[in-house]
Amino acid sequence: MNLEIKNQLFIVGGATSGFGKAIAEALIAEGANIIAIARGEEKLLILKNTAPSQVEILAGDLSKPAILQLLIEKLGGRQIHGILVNAGGPPAKTVMETTLEDWDNAYQTLLRWKVALTKAFVPLMMEHGYGRILFIESYTVKQPLENLVLSNSLRVAVVGMVKTLSQEIAQSGITLNVIGPGSHNTPAINRIYQKKSEQTGMPFEQVKSAAIEQIPVRVLGEAADFASLAIWLLSPVSRFITGQTITVDGGAVKGIMG
């Protein structure tokens, strides 16, 4: 399928690891241009060297207002066709283990900066009558997971914001969607297995094997497969999909609307 994204420009958050890296590589393979953002400049340079003419880089934490401003300046008035909003999650904790400071930090790292970024870029997209914004959250917005109360709670707020805004600007040519990964073979999943190992005393690998047995398809997902759906949602051919939360979880969500 021709995704019609050759020479289009995308912002990719978390571009050097896990889902962000896989999506960045998939966009490059389709002929798109990207502004790759991550904290580590060394890994960004490695990514840029794979396709120097297609990749620009910005090292920094996109949840910080100063980095958001640098990104806007780097764009320099060019049309931005799509944005992958992607960042790591908060610590794995139960409700009673959390402090109010944990909740304040989770608000900053999971919600506030995403609202700021969205409010900054939607008007720029509206000038061109086109745009795609895709948020990577988690399948836990539909089925909460133990020990992840901060993620379970604040990611739902992102979904509420995305759904509301998608309705408010539905006729603008801009779509906003959420993609919710389940258990994938990426570094992020290990913090969940480690927490369970600490709670139960079970070895890490035993916890991991038991968790995989709970996935109906009995395997972990792969970032490259996840990326194939993501770049479709970032492309013009997904124009009739907006305000949706699509889970990619190997059948883990049990609800009818999962």
C-alpha positions as CSV (number, residue, x, y, z in Angstrom):
1,M,0.0,0.0,0.0
2,N,1.2,3.5,-0.8
3,L,0.8,5.5,2.4
4,E,1.4,8.8,0.5
5,I,3.9,10.0,3.1
6,K,7.0,10.3,0.9
7,N,8.7,13.7,1.6
8,Q,6.2,14.5,4.3
9,L,7.7,15.8,7.6
10,F,7.0,14.1,11.0
11,I,8.1,14.8,14.5
12,V,9.0,11.6,16.4
13,G,9.3,11.6,20.1
14,G,11.4,8.9,21.9
15,A,13.0,8.2,18.5
16,T,16.0,6.2,19.7
17,S,14.4,3.3,21.6
18,G,11.4,0.9,21.5
19,F,8.3,2.0,19.7
20,G,9.7,5.4,18.8
21,K,12.7,4.0,17.1
22,A,10.7,1.4,15.2
23,I,8.3,4.1,14.0
24,A,11.1,6.4,13.0
25,E,12.7,3.7,11.0
26,A,9.4,2.8,9.3
27,L,8.7,6.4,8.4
28,I,12.2,6.7,6.9
29,A,11.7,3.5,4.9
30,E,8.6,5.0,3.4
31,G,10.5,8.0,2.2
32,A,9.3,10.4,4.9
33,N,11.4,13.1,6.6
34,I,11.6,13.2,10.4
35,I,12.7,15.4,13.3
36,A,13.8,12.8,15.8
37,I,13.7,13.8,19.4
38,A,15.3,11.9,22.4
39,R,17.3,12.7,25.4
40,G,20.6,11.1,24.2
41,E,22.4,12.8,21.4
42,E,24.7,9.9,20.7
43,K,21.9,7.6,19.7
44,L,20.2,10.3,17.7
45,L,23.4,10.8,15.7
46,I,23.4,7.0,15.0
47,L,19.8,7.3,13.7
48,K,20.6,10.3,11.6
49,N,23.5,8.5,10.0
50,T,21.1,5.8,8.6
51,A,19.5,8.4,6.4
52,P,21.2,11.8,6.7
53,S,19.0,13.6,4.1
54,Q,15.8,12.5,5.9
55,V,16.6,12.9,9.5
56,E,17.0,16.0,11.7
57,I,17.6,15.6,15.4
58,L,16.9,17.4,18.6
59,A,18.4,16.2,21.9
60,G,16.3,17.0,24.9
61,D,13.3,16.2,27.1
62,L,10.2,17.2,25.2
63,S,8.3,17.5,28.5
64,K,10.3,20.6,29.2
65,P,8.9,23.9,27.8
66,A,12.4,25.0,26.6
67,I,12.7,21.9,24.4
68,L,9.2,22.4,23.0
69,Q,10.2,26.0,22.1
70,L,13.4,24.7,20.4
71,L,11.3,22.3,18.4
72,I,9.0,25.0,17.1
73,E,12.0,27.1,16.2
74,K,13.6,24.2,14.4
75,L,10.5,23.7,12.4
76,G,10.9,27.2,11.2
77,G,7.5,27.7,9.6
78,R,7.6,24.4,7.6
79,Q,4.5,22.3,7.3
80,I,4.4,19.5,9.8
81,H,2.3,16.5,8.6
82,G,2.3,14.3,11.7
83,I,3.5,14.0,15.2
84,L,4.2,10.9,17.3
85,V,3.7,11.8,20.9
86,N,5.7,9.3,22.8
87,A,7.5,9.1,26.1
88,G,8.3,6.7,28.9
89,G,6.0,5.8,31.8
90,P,6.2,6.5,35.6
91,P,7.5,4.1,38.2
92,A,5.5,0.9,38.9
93,K,3.7,1.4,42.2
94,T,0.5,0.4,44.0
95,V,-1.9,3.1,45.2
96,M,-0.7,3.0,48.8
97,E,3.0,3.1,47.7
98,T,2.6,6.4,45.9
99,T,3.2,9.8,47.4
100,L,1.5,13.0,46.4
101,E,4.8,14.0,44.8
102,D,4.5,10.9,42.6
103,W,1.1,12.1,41.4
104,D,2.4,15.6,40.7
105,N,5.3,14.1,38.7
106,A,3.0,11.8,36.8
107,Y,0.8,14.8,35.8
108,Q,3.9,16.5,34.4
109,T,5.4,13.5,32.6
110,L,2.2,11.9,31.3
111,L,-0.3,14.7,30.7
112,R,0.7,18.3,31.0
113,W,3.4,18.4,28.3
114,K,1.2,16.5,25.9
115,V,-1.5,19.1,26.2
116,A,1.1,21.9,25.7
117,L,2.5,20.2,22.6
118,T,-0.9,19.6,21.2
119,K,-2.0,23.2,21.8
120,A,1.2,24.5,20.2
121,F,1.0,22.4,17.0
122,V,-2.7,22.1,16.2
123,P,-3.0,25.8,15.2
124,L,0.1,25.3,12.9
125,M,-1.6,22.3,11.3
126,M,-4.9,24.1,10.9
127,E,-3.1,26.7,8.8
128,H,-2.6,24.0,6.2
129,G,-5.9,22.1,6.8
130,Y,-4.1,18.9,7.5
131,G,-2.3,16.9,10.2
132,R,-2.0,13.7,12.1
133,I,-1.3,13.4,15.8
134,L,-0.8,10.0,17.3
135,F,-0.3,9.4,21.0
136,I,1.3,6.2,22.3
137,E,-0.3,5.4,25.7
138,S,-1.1,1.9,26.9
139,Y,-3.7,-0.8,26.7
140,T,-4.3,-0.1,30.4
141,V,-6.5,2.8,29.5
142,K,-9.1,0.1,28.8
143,Q,-8.0,-2.6,31.3
144,P,-5.9,-1.4,34.3
145,L,-2.8,-3.4,35.2
146,E,-1.7,-4.0,38.8
147,N,1.2,-1.9,40.1
148,L,0.7,0.8,37.5
149,V,-1.8,3.1,39.2
150,L,0.0,6.3,38.0
151,S,-0.1,5.1,34.4
152,N,-3.6,3.7,34.7
153,S,-4.9,7.0,35.9
154,L,-3.1,9.7,34.0
155,R,-3.1,8.0,30.6
156,V,-6.9,7.9,30.7
157,A,-6.8,11.7,31.0
158,V,-4.8,11.9,27.8
159,V,-7.5,9.8,26.1
160,G,-10.2,12.1,27.3
161,M,-8.3,15.1,26.0
162,V,-7.7,13.5,22.6
163,K,-11.3,12.4,22.2
164,T,-12.6,15.8,23.1
165,L,-10.3,17.7,20.8
166,S,-10.9,15.3,17.9
167,Q,-14.6,16.3,18.1
168,E,-13.9,20.0,18.4
169,I,-11.7,20.1,15.2
170,A,-13.2,17.1,13.3
171,Q,-13.7,19.2,10.1
172,S,-10.2,20.7,10.1
173,G,-8.4,17.9,8.3
174,I,-6.5,17.0,11.5
175,T,-7.0,13.6,13.2
176,L,-5.9,12.6,16.6
177,N,-5.7,9.0,17.8
178,V,-4.3,7.0,20.6
179,I,-2.6,3.6,20.1
180,G,-2.3,1.5,23.2
181,P,0.4,-1.2,23.3
182,G,0.1,-4.2,25.4
183,S,3.1,-6.4,26.3
184,H,5.8,-5.9,23.7
185,N,9.4,-6.9,23.5
186,T,10.8,-3.5,24.5
187,P,12.9,-2.2,27.4
188,A,9.8,-0.6,29.0
189,I,8.1,-3.8,29.9
190,N,10.9,-4.9,32.1
191,R,10.0,-2.5,34.9
192,I,6.7,-4.3,35.3
193,Y,8.2,-7.7,35.5
194,Q,10.9,-6.4,37.9
195,K,8.2,-4.9,40.3
196,K,6.3,-8.2,40.3
197,S,9.5,-10.1,41.0
198,E,10.2,-7.9,44.0
199,Q,6.7,-8.4,45.3
200,T,6.5,-12.1,45.0
201,G,10.2,-13.2,45.3
202,M,9.8,-15.1,42.0
203,P,12.8,-14.9,39.6
204,F,12.5,-12.2,36.9
205,E,12.4,-14.7,34.1
206,Q,9.7,-16.8,35.8
207,V,7.6,-13.7,36.2
208,K,8.1,-12.9,32.5
209,S,7.2,-16.4,31.4
210,A,4.1,-16.4,33.5
211,A,3.0,-13.0,32.1
212,I,3.4,-14.2,28.6
213,E,1.2,-17.2,29.4
214,Q,-1.6,-14.7,30.2
215,I,-1.4,-13.1,26.7
216,P,-3.9,-15.0,24.5
217,V,-1.5,-15.2,21.6
218,R,1.2,-16.4,24.0
219,V,4.0,-14.2,22.7
220,L,5.2,-10.7,23.3
221,G,4.6,-8.2,20.5
222,E,7.4,-6.7,18.4
223,A,8.0,-3.0,18.0
224,A,8.3,-3.3,14.2
225,D,4.8,-4.8,14.0
226,F,3.4,-2.0,16.2
227,A,5.1,0.5,13.9
228,S,3.2,-0.7,10.8
229,L,-0.1,0.4,12.3
230,A,1.3,3.6,13.7
231,I,2.6,4.8,10.4
232,W,-0.7,4.0,8.8
233,L,-2.5,6.2,11.4
234,L,0.1,8.9,10.7
235,S,-0.7,8.8,7.0
236,P,-3.3,10.5,4.7
237,V,-5.0,7.1,4.1
238,S,-6.3,7.0,7.7
239,R,-8.4,10.2,7.2
240,F,-11.6,8.6,8.4
241,I,-10.2,7.5,11.7
242,T,-10.1,10.1,14.5
243,G,-10.7,10.2,18.3
244,Q,-10.0,6.5,18.6
245,T,-8.0,4.4,21.0
246,I,-6.8,1.3,19.3
247,T,-5.1,-1.4,21.5
248,V,-2.4,-3.6,20.2
249,D,-2.2,-6.2,22.9
250,G,-2.4,-9.8,21.6
251,G,-5.9,-10.1,22.8
252,A,-5.2,-9.1,26.4
253,V,-8.1,-6.6,26.8
254,K,-11.1,-8.8,27.6
255,G,-13.9,-6.2,27.1
256,I,-16.2,-6.1,24.1
257,M,-15.0,-2.6,23.2
258,G,-11.3,-3.5,23.6
